[in-house]
């Protein structure tokens, strides 16, 4: 196992310890993100989080931003202007 990881690290041109730290970091964010998406029954997010490896960046964004959004919040609603009646003096 160590020889395999060593060869990957050498091909990437990074030290082995950096590869291990990156893998642990990514896994530490991936597990909670997958847990949240599974609890919210968000199958698309669950699949994307499993397939896309971004060293924890997508997972962090999902946990702190996308998981807090409600399903209808993707577009901002345009508010219609309120018409106000102007009271005239003397009438």
N, C-alpha and C positions, 0 to 999 in steps of 0.2 A: 504493500500500500504506500509506504513512504517513497519507494522508488518511482511509483507512478506520479505522485504529487510533486516530487522533485523534478521529474521531466516536464510536467506542465509548467511549473514555476520557471524552469530554465527556458522553455519555449516562449513564455511571456516576458522574460527578462526581468523578473522580480524575485526577491528572496522568498523562500518557502514560508517563513513566518508571516509575511504579508498576505500570502494566499490563504493561509489558515485563518488569520484575523478577519479577512474579507468574507470568508465563508461563514464564520461564526456570526459576524455582524449581520450578514444578509439573512441567515437563518433566524436570528433573534428577532428580526422585524417581520419576517415572512410568516412565522407561526401565529403571532397575534392578529395579523391582517387576515390570514385565512380563517382564523377562529371567528372574527367579527363578521366577515362576509358570509360565512356559513350560518351563523346565528341569525343574520338578517335575511337569509335565503336569497342572496344576490349571486346567482349561479354564474353570470357573466363575469363579475369581478373575481369570483373564486377561480375560474378557469384562467383568466388573464394573469392573476397573481401567481398561479402555479407555473404558467408557461413563460412569463417574461421575467428575466432576472436582471435587475437594475441596481444591484448592490444595496438594496434596501430603500432606494429613493422612492419608487412607486408605492411600496408598502407604507412608508412614512406618510406620503401624500394621501393615500387611501385612509389610513387610520385617523389623521387629524383634519382632513378636509372632506373627502368624498363620502366617507361613511356617515358623516353628520348631515349630509344633504338629504332632503326629502325627495321622493321620486319626481314630483312636479316642479322642482326648483331649477331645472336646467335653463329655463328662459325667464328673463325678468318680465313681469307683467307691467304693461303700460297703463298708467293711471289716466283716466279721463279728467279733463279740467272741470272743476266745480263751478257751475254758474250761480252767481250770487245776485240777488235782487238789490238794487240800489234804492234806498229810501230817499225821496226828494223832500226837501223842507217846504212846509207850507201846504202840502196836500195831504 
